[in-house]
Amino acid sequence: MNVIKKQSSKPKSKGKSLFSRVNAWLHLWLGLASGIVVFIMGITGCILVFQQEIKELTSPWLHVEAQSPDKVLPPSKIYTAVKKALPNKEVHGLWYNGLDKTIKVDVESDSLIYVNPYNGAITGMVDHEDFFHEIDEGHRYVWLGREVGTAVTSWSTLIFFFLLVSGLILWFPKKWNKTTINSSFKIKWSARFKRLNYDLHNVMGFYTLLLAFLIALTGLIMSFHWVRESTYWITGGWDSEKQKKEKVTETKTDTLSKPEIDRLTAADFIFNKVRKEIAVHNKEAVIIHLPDEPKDNFYACTDMHNGNWRDLYFAPQTLEMLPNSRKYIGDEKFHDWMSRSNYSLHVGAIGGMTTKIIYFAGSLICASLPLTGFYIWWGRKKKTKTSK
């Protein structure tokens, strides 16, 4: 007699593929391994987004009453005033920050010196290692020192980049229907804490994905030479072009063909030339570096706007601008524009206050992901132990 077995009306459910299991396993353990570092970098990044704005609100010595540009004292006058007040300090550079801001003077000291641009009076001497210096140390090195900290944050950023990819794979619904769409794109605020935590990790992680990718990628470009070179090549640049630029940048004049021009007179000339002939954005904000040796080039910085800046170099004999000086960023090719904009893309300054607010929210969400992810793992671990 043949026995016919009754087949179940429900199809046998397929288990997860090997790829899915490996991806989930890596997402879990790499997330646990890098979680603390990602959390620190996210929180410190939130604070650093508004560093300049907070400083301006809390530092009265940064402000002066704006006057006309012709009343701004040139570098030679500021240098003389600072040396008179602090004769034992060597002045290396002057940071003009605008008509309504004081000048930051770079001296051999642990303090930052701020000077009124119209009368040369010192308005403040502030410890260099302030609150934001400590926050920056945490963001760059998690307070472990430059050598060890750089390695920790660099590799943690690389892991975070992978976690974003693996997280997207985990988030992607197998079937698109009303239930999966709601669970993937909406947070159930009325749910219990465990479900709410899952939604905050899953849904908020998805919504901040593109911004998190951008923050991570720009961080990797600053951390790894091979990422920087690869990105430059992918965006249309060539290694030969970049190497040629680097060689030009490193060239210095070994001997003086003409008598040395007094460096203060030269600094005044360059300062006025940059403001009146070269600068495009924020013309009254100029950095002038005084060379340590007669053969060294003069350095100036201008067009400091939305996290970008323009490096300029001048020959010490003729004070002519050298070929390795940067172009106006609007005239750069795309790959050079991307290279120069990497910092502003990383910190959110690229679009002014609007992008800063977006980056603040994005960094906060990135900082929350290790916490919500840890709680998901911890809840499942407790559930497994209870069921045994």
C-alpha positions in Angstrom: 0.0 0.0 0.0 1.4 3.3 -1.0 1.3 6.0 1.6 0.9 9.4 0.0 2.3 12.1 2.3 0.3 15.2 2.6 2.3 18.2 1.4 2.2 21.4 3.2 0.4 24.2 1.4 3.1 26.7 2.5 6.3 26.7 0.5 9.4 25.9 2.4 11.1 29.1 3.5 14.5 29.6 2.2 17.3 30.5 4.7 19.6 33.5 4.3 22.3 33.2 1.7 26.0 32.8 2.8 26.6 36.4 1.5 23.8 37.8 3.7 25.1 35.9 6.8 28.7 37.0 6.3 27.6 40.6 5.6 25.5 40.6 8.8 28.3 39.1 10.8 30.8 41.7 9.6 28.4 44.5 10.1 27.9 43.4 13.7 31.5 42.8 14.8 33.1 45.6 12.9 30.5 47.9 14.2 31.2 46.8 17.8 35.0 47.1 17.2 34.8 50.7 15.8 31.7 52.0 17.7 33.4 54.0 20.4 35.7 55.8 17.9 32.8 56.5 15.5 30.8 57.9 18.4 33.6 60.2 19.5 34.3 61.4 15.9 30.6 62.0 15.3 30.0 64.0 18.5 33.2 66.1 18.2 32.3 66.6 14.5 28.9 68.1 15.6 30.7 70.6 17.8 33.4 71.5 15.3 30.8 72.3 12.6 29.9 75.5 14.5 33.3 76.2 15.9 33.7 79.6 14.3 30.2 80.7 15.1 30.6 79.7 18.8 34.0 81.4 19.0 32.6 84.6 17.6 29.7 84.6 20.1 31.9 83.8 23.2 35.1 85.7 22.3 34.8 89.6 22.5 38.5 90.0 21.6 37.7 88.8 18.1 35.6 91.8 17.3 36.2 95.4 16.5 34.1 98.2 15.0 34.5 98.1 11.2 36.1 101.0 9.5 37.0 101.8 5.9 39.6 99.5 4.2 42.1 102.3 3.8 42.4 102.6 7.6 43.6 99.0 8.1 47.2 99.0 9.2 49.7 97.1 6.9 51.7 94.2 8.2 54.8 96.3 8.9 52.8 98.5 11.4 51.2 95.6 13.1 54.6 93.8 13.3 56.1 96.9 14.9 53.3 97.3 17.4 53.4 93.7 18.5 57.2 93.7 18.8 57.0 96.8 20.9 54.5 95.2 23.3 56.2 91.7 23.2 59.9 92.3 22.3 60.9 88.7 23.1 58.5 87.1 20.8 59.2 86.3 17.1 56.4 87.2 14.8 55.9 84.7 11.9 52.6 85.6 10.4 49.5 87.8 10.4 46.0 86.6 9.9 43.7 89.5 8.8 40.2 88.3 9.3 38.1 91.2 7.9 37.1 94.8 8.7 35.1 93.9 11.8 37.6 91.3 13.1 40.9 91.5 15.0 44.1 90.2 13.5 45.5 86.9 14.8 49.3 87.2 15.1 51.3 84.0 14.9 54.1 84.2 17.4 56.5 81.8 19.2 54.2 81.2 22.1 51.5 78.9 23.5 49.2 81.8 23.3 47.3 83.4 20.4 47.7 87.1 20.1 44.8 89.3 18.8 45.4 92.8 17.6 43.2 95.7 16.6 43.7 96.3 12.8 43.2 100.0 13.1 45.5 101.0 15.9 47.7 97.9 16.6 46.6 97.5 20.2 46.5 94.0 21.6 42.9 93.0 22.4 43.6 89.5 23.7 46.1 86.8 24.5 44.4 83.4 24.6 45.7 80.0 25.4 46.1 78.0 22.2 45.0 74.8 23.8 41.4 75.9 24.4 38.2 73.9 24.4 38.0 73.6 20.6 41.7 72.6 20.4 40.8 69.6 22.7 37.7 68.8 20.7 39.8 68.8 17.5 42.3 66.5 19.1 39.5 64.2 19.9 38.1 64.3 16.4 41.5 63.7 14.7 43.3 61.4 17.2 40.7 60.4 19.9 43.1 61.9 22.4 45.7 59.2 21.8 48.4 61.4 20.2 49.1 62.1 16.6 50.9 58.8 15.7 48.6 56.3 17.3 45.5 58.4 17.1 45.8 59.0 13.3 46.0 55.3 12.7 43.0 54.6 14.9 40.7 57.3 13.4 41.9 56.5 9.8 41.1 52.8 10.0 37.9 53.4 12.0 36.7 55.7 9.2 37.5 53.0 6.6 35.5 50.5 8.7 32.7 53.0 9.0 32.6 53.4 5.2 32.3 49.6 4.9 29.5 49.6 7.6 27.5 52.0 5.5 27.7 49.7 2.5 26.9 46.6 4.6 24.1 48.5 6.4 22.5 49.4 3.1 22.5 45.7 2.1 20.9 44.8 5.4 18.3 47.6 5.1 17.3 46.7 1.5 13.9 44.9 1.6 13.6 41.5 -0.1 10.1 42.4 -1.2 8.6 45.8 -1.8 5.1 46.0 -0.3 3.3 48.3 2.0 4.6 46.6 5.2 8.3 46.7 4.1 8.0 50.2 2.8 6.5 51.4 6.1 9.2 49.6 8.2 12.0 50.8 5.9 11.1 54.4 5.5 9.0 55.3 8.6 9.8 55.5 12.3 7.0 54.1 14.5 7.2 56.7 17.3 4.4 55.0 19.3 6.2 51.7 19.4 8.0 50.3 22.5 11.6 51.4 23.1 13.1 48.3 21.5 11.2 48.8 18.2 11.8 52.5 18.3 15.5 52.0 18.8 15.6 49.6 15.8 13.8 52.2 13.6 16.2 54.9 14.7 19.1 52.7 13.6 17.5 51.3 10.5 15.5 54.2 9.1 17.6 57.2 10.2 20.7 55.3 9.1 19.2 55.1 5.6 18.1 58.8 5.4 21.6 60.0 6.4 23.4 57.4 4.2 24.5 59.8 1.3 25.8 62.4 3.7 27.5 59.8 5.8 29.2 58.4 2.7 30.4 61.9 1.8 31.8 62.6 5.3 33.5 59.2 5.4 34.9 59.5 1.9 36.3 63.0 2.4 37.8 61.8 5.7 39.4 58.9 3.9 40.9 61.2 1.3 42.6 63.2 4.1 43.7 60.0 5.8 45.0 57.7 3.0 47.3 58.7 0.2 46.0 55.9 -2.1 42.4 57.1 -1.6 43.4 60.7 -2.4 45.3 59.6 -5.6 42.5 57.3 -6.7 39.8 60.0 -6.2 41.9 62.5 -8.1 42.3 60.0 -11.0 38.6 59.0 -11.0 37.5 62.6 -11.1 39.6 63.3 -14.2 43.0 64.2 -13.0 46.2 62.3 -13.8 49.1 61.4 -11.6 51.6 63.1 -13.9 49.7 66.4 -13.6 49.7 66.2 -9.8 53.3 65.2 -9.5 54.3 68.1 -11.7 52.4 70.5 -9.5 54.0 69.0 -6.4 57.4 69.4 -7.8 56.8 73.0 -8.6 55.4 73.7 -5.2 58.5 72.3 -3.5 60.9 74.4 -5.5 62.7 77.2 -3.7 65.2 79.9 -4.6 68.6 78.7 -3.5 70.4 82.0 -4.1 69.4 85.6 -4.4 70.1 87.2 -7.7 69.1 90.7 -6.4 69.6 92.3 -3.0 67.1 91.1 -0.4 64.0 93.3 -0.2 63.2 94.2 3.4 60.6 91.5 4.4 58.3 94.0 6.0 58.2 96.3 3.0 57.6 93.2 0.9 54.8 92.0 3.2 53.1 95.4 2.8 53.4 95.3 -0.9 52.0 91.7 -1.1 49.2 92.5 1.3 48.0 95.4 -0.8 48.4 93.5 -4.0 46.4 90.6 -2.8 43.5 92.7 -1.5 43.3 95.0 -4.5 44.3 92.9 -7.5 44.0 89.2 -6.7 41.3 88.4 -4.1 37.8 87.6 -5.3 36.0 86.6 -2.2 36.3 88.1 1.3 39.0 90.5 0.1 39.9 91.9 3.5 40.7 88.5 4.9 44.3 87.8 4.1 47.1 85.7 5.7 50.7 86.9 5.3 53.5 84.7 6.4 56.9 86.3 6.9 59.7 84.0 5.6 62.3 82.7 8.1 65.1 82.8 5.5 65.9 85.4 2.8 65.7 82.7 0.1 62.3 81.5 1.2 59.2 82.5 -0.8 56.6 84.7 0.7 53.3 83.0 1.4 49.8 84.6 1.3 46.3 83.2 1.6 43.2 84.7 0.2 39.6 83.8 -1.0 38.8 82.2 2.4 35.2 81.5 1.8 32.9 78.6 2.8 35.8 76.4 3.9 37.9 77.0 0.8 41.1 79.1 0.5 43.7 80.0 -2.1 47.4 79.6 -1.5 49.7 82.2 -3.1 53.5 82.2 -3.4 55.8 85.2 -4.2 59.4 85.3 -5.2 61.6 87.1 -2.6 63.6 89.0 -5.2 60.9 90.3 -7.5 57.7 89.8 -5.4 56.1 88.3 -8.6 53.5 85.7 -8.0 55.0 82.2 -8.7 53.4 79.6 -11.0 52.7 77.2 -8.2 50.2 79.6 -6.7 46.6 78.4 -6.7 44.0 79.7 -9.3 40.7 81.1 -8.3 38.7 78.0 -7.4 36.0 78.8 -9.8 38.5 78.5 -12.7 39.8 75.1 -11.6 39.1 71.9 -13.5 36.7 69.5 -11.8 39.3 67.2 -10.4 41.3 70.1 -8.9 38.1 71.7 -7.6 37.2 68.5 -5.9 40.7 68.2 -4.4 40.6 71.7 -3.0 37.0 71.4 -1.8 37.6 68.2 0.1 37.9 70.0 3.5 34.8 72.1 3.0 32.9 69.1 1.9 34.1 67.2 5.0 33.1 69.9 7.6 29.9 71.1 5.9 31.1 74.7 5.1 30.7 74.3 1.3 27.2 75.9 1.3 27.4 78.2 4.3 25.0 78.0 7.3 22.5 75.7 5.4 25.0 72.9 4.9 26.4 73.4 8.4 23.0 72.7 9.9 22.6 69.6 7.7 26.0 68.3 8.6 25.3 68.9 12.3 22.2 66.7 12.1 24.0 64.1 10.0 27.0 63.9 12.3 24.6 63.5 15.3 22.8 60.6 13.6 26.2 59.0 12.7 27.2 59.3 16.3 24.0 57.6 17.4 24.3 54.6 15.1 26.9 52.8 17.3 24.6 53.3 20.3 21.4 52.1 18.7 23.3 49.3 16.9 24.8 48.1 20.2 21.4 48.1 21.9 20.0 46.0 19.1 22.8 43.5 19.6 22.5 43.5 23.3 18.7 43.0 23.2 19.1 40.0 20.9 21.8 38.6 23.1 19.6 38.9 26.2 16.7 37.3 24.4 18.9 34.3 23.3 20.1 33.8 26.9 16.5 33.9 28.2 15.2 31.4 25.7 17.8 28.8 26.7 
